[in-house]
Amino acid sequence: MSRGAPVLWCLLAAALFGASTPTSKVLLQGAGPLTLAGLLYLGAAIATAPSSLRGGSRIRRREHGNLRCLAGAILFGGILGPIALLLGLQLAPAASVSLWLNLESVATAALAWLFFQEHMNGRTAVANLAVVAAGIWLSAPDGFRFAPAALLVLGAAICWGIDNNLTAMIDGYTPAQSTFAKGLVAGCVNLLLGFAVEGNVPSAGVVLGALALGGLAYGASIVLYIAGAQQLGATRSQMLFASAPFLGVAISWLVVGEPVLPAQLGAGVLMIGALLLMLTARHGHAHTHHALTHTHPHRHDDGHHDHSHSDLPPTAWHTHEHGHEAIAHTHPHQPDLHHRHPH
């Protein structure tokens, strides 16, 4: 199966999310972090509502395992993560916060390897270390003077690392459906907390701006990321998503007027090298699949989905409930929904 489409989805998701950090910094001038977090995720729910009405599997959505994964993704990714990020964004420059978000890829990889049976080969491990080195190099010009903000962003990174791994395992929900559920529940909870704790009502301009930003950076971005993560696995998709801070830094230079530092350019080259290293990694061995019925985005040229549709070409992505017979074979693969093993 060609990985071109899932890779593109993750990169586009990164671009949309990367723009959200400096833009949120501007919106925080007119809204508190709790209120803004609520508006951002309500915007995501609004943006994904139309496409969430179709697809998926009603039966799978009611399974306890899927409900637990979705609830965990909402709690960590929709409520705790954005609140921690926006609190940190109040205390530090947007560029610094964008760069610290590189920690999310490290948290995702560590959690995936330790708790979610996701394989990490040597090239991917080196790529992760390169991402860490790039993040440290990029943050060095600030000397980590904003320690409280850095800890808050680290907390957000861990929350989103948990969210990324849980989301990659959800079965029965289309990306739009899980994003809508996360946006609606997290948006309402955070907005109610904002009104109760912060007490201020943002202007109409701030509300509309936050809803629009949420629709793009948390709605469309999350849908694209989920679709990519289900095909590439949490670690590799998050490595691609780690390019998001660079767009955030670029916008921060334009909005905040921060200088372009040589260390930032050097770290950018290191990050690009890490992404290329990850994308060229190959993993293959003899493995066995048990009989399985589930629902997720897929296409029919990957050796696992051999059912046919008269109205779809083999390379077309689509989502529906389908079954797999037990099979043992050998081929290069990624840690997607069919290949989550610790080999």
ROGUDREN-10609 format. One record per residue (C-alpha): residue in one letter; x, y, z. Coordinates in steps of 0.001 Angstrom, whole numbers, plus 524288, in hexadecimal, padded with zeros to 5 digits. Each point is the difference from the previous one (the first is absolute). Example, Ala and Ser with C-alpha at 12.3 -4.5 7.8 and 13.67 -1.06 7.14 Angstrom:
res	u	v	w
A	8300C	7EE6C	81E78 $
S	8055A	80D70	7FD6C $
! end
This chain:
res	u	v	w
M	80000	80000	80000 $
S	804F5	80D88	7FC8C $
R	80229	80874	80BEC $
G	7FF30	80C85	7F81C $
A	7F208	80390	8039B $
P	80128	7FD88	80ED2 $
V	80CEF	8076C	80035 $
L	7F99F	80B7A	7F911 $
W	7F48B	7FFBE	80977 $
C	80924	800D4	80BB3 $
L	80814	80B01	7FA0F $
L	7F3D4	80804	7FCC7 $
A	7FAE0	7FD8F	80DC3 $
A	80CFF	804EE	80538 $
A	7FF38	80C63	7F7D7 $
L	7F261	80332	804E1 $
F	80363	7FD4B	80E2E $
G	80CFF	8071F	7FF31 $
A	7F8F5	80C94	7FC5F $
S	7F760	7FEDE	80C12 $
T	80A65	802E6	80A51 $
P	80388	80E04	7FC27 $
T	7F1E8	802BC	7FC18 $
S	7FB5C	7FB44	80D56 $
K	809FC	8090D	80644 $
V	7F8F3	80B73	7F982 $
L	7F280	7FAEC	803E2 $
L	8044B	7FEA3	80E32 $
Q	7FFFE	80ECD	800AB $
G	7F124	7FF75	7FF68 $
A	7FCAC	7F316	8069B $
G	804E3	7F7CE	80B57 $
P	806BA	7F2F9	7FD61 $
L	7F482	7F7B2	80484 $
T	7F626	807B6	7F7FA $
L	808DD	7FFFA	7F41F $
A	8023D	7F145	8011E $
G	7F14C	7FE0B	80028 $
L	7FDC9	8089E	7F41E $
L	80AE5	7F95E	7F857 $
Y	7FA49	7F278	801F8 $
L	7F20E	8047C	7FD94 $
G	8051D	80549	7F321 $
A	80576	7F27E	7FD36 $
A	7F2CD	7F9E2	802F7 $
I	7F8E9	80985	7F70E $
A	8099D	7FDB1	7F4E6 $
T	7FEF0	7F130	800AF $
A	7F164	7FEEB	802F8 $
P	7FB4D	7FE31	7F1D9 $
S	809C2	7F540	7FCAD $
S	7FDF1	7F923	80D1A $
L	7F229	7FC1E	7FC24 $
R	80459	7F517	7F6F9 $
G	808FE	7F441	8007B $
G	8055A	7F82B	80B39 $
S	7F952	7F4E8	80717 $
R	7F55C	801EC	80A31 $
I	802DF	7F2C3	805E3 $
R	80EA9	802A1	80128 $
R	7FDA7	80D6B	805C8 $
R	7F8A9	7F9BF	80B5F $
E	80AEF	7F686	8036B $
H	80612	802CB	80D49 $
G	80DEC	7FFED	7FAEC $
N	7FD34	80A5E	7F5D9 $
L	7F833	80835	8099B $
R	80B35	7FF81	809C8 $
C	809CA	80428	7F5A7 $
L	7F740	80B1D	7FB8D $
A	7FD6E	80486	80DF6 $
G	80E90	7FFFE	802D8 $
A	802CE	80782	7F37B $
I	7F5C7	80A34	803B1 $
L	8051B	8017C	80DE3 $
F	80E7F	800C6	7FCD4 $
G	7FFC1	80588	7F241 $
G	7F401	808A7	8006C $
I	7FF91	8051F	80DEA $
L	80CE6	7FEE2	80763 $
G	8096C	801AF	7F48F $
P	7FAD9	80CC1	7FA39 $
I	7FE03	80629	80D62 $
A	80E2A	7FD2B	803AB $
L	804C8	8052C	7F2DF $
L	7F858	80CB6	800BC $
L	8041B	80257	80E20 $
G	80E14	7FE59	7FBB3 $
L	7FD9F	808D5	7F45E $
Q	7FC09	80AD8	80956 $
L	80D49	7FF50	80698 $
A	80987	7FEA6	7F496 $
P	80226	804D9	7F20F $
A	7F86C	7F8F4	7F566 $
A	80C84	7FBA2	7F92C $
S	80536	7F992	80C58 $
V	7F336	7F8F2	8026F $
S	7FF9D	7FB66	7F1DF $
L	80D96	7FA58	80158 $
W	7FD41	7F93F	80CE3 $
L	7F4C2	7F8EC	7F953 $
N	80A81	7F73E	7FA01 $
L	7FF19	7F8C7	80CEA $
E	7F309	7FA7A	7FB76 $
S	806BB	7F715	7F632 $
V	80906	7FADC	80A9E $
A	7F4B0	7FDAA	8095D $
T	7F829	7F928	7F564 $
A	80B50	7F729	7FC2E $
A	8036F	7FC6E	80E06 $
L	7F1EC	7FCDD	8038E $
A	7FDD3	7F867	7F357 $
W	80C0A	7F7A5	80266 $
L	7FDB0	7FDEE	80E97 $
F	7F15A	7FDDB	800B7 $
F	7F9D5	7FE6F	7F284 $
Q	80835	7F529	7F9BA $
E	8053C	80881	7F51B $
H	80CDE	7FBF3	7F9F4 $
M	80AF2	809F7	7FF14 $
N	80B91	7FC62	7F774 $
G	80D73	805FE	800CC $
R	7FDD7	80A43	7F576 $
T	7F36C	804AD	80657 $
A	8069E	80095	80D51 $
V	80B25	8081B	7FA7E $
A	7F619	808D3	7F952 $
N	7F91F	80222	80CFB $
L	80CD7	80376	80684 $
A	80299	8099C	7F509 $
V	7F2DA	8065F	8028E $
V	8039D	8015C	80E5A $
A	80D2A	805D0	7FC5D $
A	7F960	8098A	7F6B8 $
G	7F67E	8041D	80A9C $
I	80AFE	8024F	809C2 $
W	8080C	8074F	7F5E6 $
L	7F46A	8086E	7FC73 $
S	7FCA1	802EF	80E1A $
A	80E10	802DA	803F8 $
P	7FFBB	80E4A	7FBB0 $
D	7F596	8026A	80A63 $
G	80845	7F92B	80A44 $
F	7F39F	7F97F	80549 $
R	7FD16	80C60	807A0 $
F	7F18C	7FCFB	7FF86 $
A	8006D	7F3C7	8086B $
P	7F1A1	80049	80489 $
A	7FB7E	80192	7F1F4 $
A	808FD	7F507	7FB91 $
L	7FA56	7F6E4	80A50 $
L	7F234	8034A	7FBBE $
V	8035C	7FD44	7F1C7 $
L	8068B	7F343	8042E $
G	7F359	7FC53	806D9 $
A	7F878	80324	7F3A6 $
A	8098B	7F7BF	7F815 $
I	7FE03	7F446	808EC $
C	7F137	801A2	7FF64 $
W	80042	8007B	7F138 $
G	80960	7F475	7FFAA $
I	7F5BC	7F80A	80742 $
D	7F57F	8055E	7F701 $
N	807CB	7FC7B	7F3C3 $
N	801B7	7F1E2	80417 $
L	7F1E0	7FE2F	80439 $
T	7FAE4	80662	7F3A3 $
A	8081F	7F718	7F742 $
M	7F91C	7F44E	80639 $
I	7F1F0	804AF	7FEA8 $
D	7F7B8	7F731	7F75D $
G	7F231	802B4	7FB45 $
Y	800E9	80EC9	7FF9E $
T	803E5	80764	7F3E3 $
P	80A28	80AAF	8025F $
A	7F53D	80A39	7FECB $
Q	7F76C	7F90D	80A01 $
S	80A9A	7FED0	80A4F $
T	8040B	80E1F	7FDA0 $
F	7F1E9	804A0	8012D $
A	7FE46	7F899	80CCF $
K	80CB3	8056F	80560 $
G	7FCD0	80DD0	7FBA3 $
L	7F22A	8000A	80537 $
V	802E6	7FA2B	80D62 $
A	80D0D	806C3	8025B $
G	7FAEB	80CD1	7FA8E $
C	7F42F	80050	808E6 $
V	807B8	7FBD8	80C10 $
N	80AE2	809E8	7FDE2 $
L	7F678	80AE5	7FCAF $
L	7F819	7FD91	80C5B $
L	80C8C	7FFCB	807F3 $
G	8041E	80CB6	7F996 $
F	7F355	806EE	8033F $
A	80083	7FAEC	80E07 $
V	80E61	802E4	802B4 $
E	8035C	80B58	7F707 $
G	7F2C4	806A2	7FFC6 $
N	80244	80867	7F3FB $
V	7F88C	7FF46	7F329 $
P	808A6	801E3	7F3EC $
S	7FC35	80978	7F54B $
A	7F8F8	7FB30	7F3D8 $
G	80C77	8017F	7F81C $
V	807C6	7F767	80959 $
V	7F532	7F5D3	8004B $
L	7FF1C	7FF3A	7F12D $
G	80EC2	7FFD9	7FEA1 $
A	80161	7F512	809F4 $
L	7F53E	7F7DC	7F9AC $
A	80642	8019B	7F294 $
L	80D75	7FCA1	80542 $
G	7FA85	7F42A	80709 $
G	7F91D	7FB5B	7F3BE $
L	80CD0	7FFE8	7F885 $
A	80A90	7FD4A	80A1F $
Y	7F867	7F6A4	808BB $
G	7F54B	7FB28	7F6D7 $
A	805AB	7FDE0	7F27B $
S	80D7F	7FDC7	805D2 $
I	7FB85	7F559	80959 $
V	7F819	7F90A	7F57F $
L	80BDB	7FFCE	7F718 $
Y	808F6	7FB94	80AFF $
I	7F6FD	7F4EA	80455 $
A	7FEF3	7FAEC	7F216 $
G	80ECA	80023	7FEC3 $
A	8028E	7FA30	80D7B $
Q	7F736	7F45E	7FD68 $
Q	80856	7FC9B	7F42D $
L	80DAE	803B3	80498 $
G	7FF1E	7FD8D	80EA3 $
A	800F5	809E8	80AFB $
T	80ECF	80174	80034 $
R	80216	8023E	7F175 $
S	7F425	808B2	7FE43 $
Q	8044F	80818	80B90 $
M	80D91	80148	7FA3D $
L	7F9BB	80649	7F41C $
F	7F75C	80855	8089C $
A	80C54	804CB	806D7 $
S	8021E	8091C	7F477 $
A	7F4CA	80875	8053E $
P	808A6	80838	80916 $
F	807B0	8053E	7F47B $
L	7F442	806A7	7FA0C $
G	7FC88	80506	80D89 $
V	80D97	805C1	80161 $
A	7FF59	8064C	7F288 $
I	7F309	80679	80329 $
S	80538	80427	80D3C $
W	80B2F	80702	7F94F $
L	7F638	8079E	7F7D5 $
V	7F60C	802A8	80AC4 $
V	808D8	801D1	80BD3 $
G	80BE2	80521	7F8BA $
E	809B4	7F6A2	8061F $
P	80D34	7FF32	7F917 $
V	803BF	7F48F	7F75D $
L	80B03	7F909	80728 $
P	80A62	7F749	7F99D $
A	7FCEF	7F558	809DE $
Q	7F1F1	7FFC2	7FB57 $
L	8042B	7FE35	7F1E2 $
G	809C2	7F557	803AA $
A	7F5E3	7F8C3	80800 $
G	7F6BE	800CF	7F488 $
V	809A2	7F8AF	7F78C $
L	8017A	7F5C8	80ABE $
M	7F13B	7FE5A	800DD $
I	7FEBA	7FE15	7F152 $
G	80ABB	7F5B9	80092 $
A	7F8D5	7F909	80AFB $
L	7F35B	7FFA3	7F842 $
L	806E3	7FAA6	7F408 $
L	8069F	7F596	80853 $
M	7F2F1	7FBDC	8059A $
L	7F940	7FF8A	7F2BF $
T	80A88	7F748	7FA26 $
A	7FF82	7F61A	80B2A $
R	7FB46	7F265	7FC1D $
H	7FA86	7F53B	808A1 $
G	7FC1E	7F254	7FB9A $
H	7FF62	7F226	80595 $
A	7F74C	7F409	8008C $
H	7F3CC	802DC	807EF $
T	7F260	7FA80	8023C $
H	7F2D8	806E2	7FF94 $
H	7F45F	7FA50	80724 $
A	7F247	800E1	7FA5B $
L	7FAD5	80DA8	8024B $
T	7F46E	808C4	7FCE1 $
H	8018F	80EA5	80194 $
T	7FDD6	80D72	7F9E3 $
H	80A81	80999	7FBBA $
P	804CB	807B1	7F40A $
H	8067D	7F6C3	7F646 $
R	802CF	7FD19	7F1AA $
H	800EC	7F354	7F857 $
D	80E24	7FF94	7FB84 $
D	8069B	7FCE6	80CF6 $
G	7FED8	7F131	8006F $
H	7F657	80039	80B61 $
H	7F368	8051D	7FA26 $
D	7FC3B	7F6BC	7F509 $
H	7F14D	8026C	80008 $
S	7FB0F	80715	7F3FA $
H	7F769	80B8A	7FCA7 $
S	7FAA1	8018C	7F259 $
D	7FFF3	80ED3	8011E $
L	80D94	8022A	805DF $
P	80DB9	7FE44	7FA71 $
P	809C7	7F86D	80879 $
T	80762	80C76	8039E $
A	7F423	80790	8050C $
W	7FF78	80288	80EB1 $
H	7F2DC	7FCDD	80665 $
T	7FA62	7FBA4	80D18 $
H	7F675	7F510	8034B $
E	7FF09	7F3C7	8085F $
H	80769	7F48D	7FA29 $
G	8059A	7F2F2	80417 $
H	80D2C	7F92B	7FEB5 $
E	802E6	7F183	7FF95 $
A	80B52	7FA94	807FF $
I	80CAA	800BD	7F84A $
A	80EB6	7FE6C	801EE $
H	80921	8071A	7F6A4 $
T	80C1D	80871	7FE98 $
H	80074	80DB9	7FA75 $
P	804E7	80DAA	80379 $
H	7F640	806BE	808E0 $
Q	7FD6A	80B3E	80932 $
P	7FA2E	7FF28	80DDE $
D	7F238	802CE	7FB1F $
L	7F36A	7F9DA	804F4 $
H	8041F	7F2DE	7FA1D $
H	80E1D	7FFD4	804C2 $
R	800AF	8041B	80E42 $
H	809F2	7F665	80543 $
P	80CA7	801F1	807C4 $
H	808C7	7F82B	7F6B5 $
! end
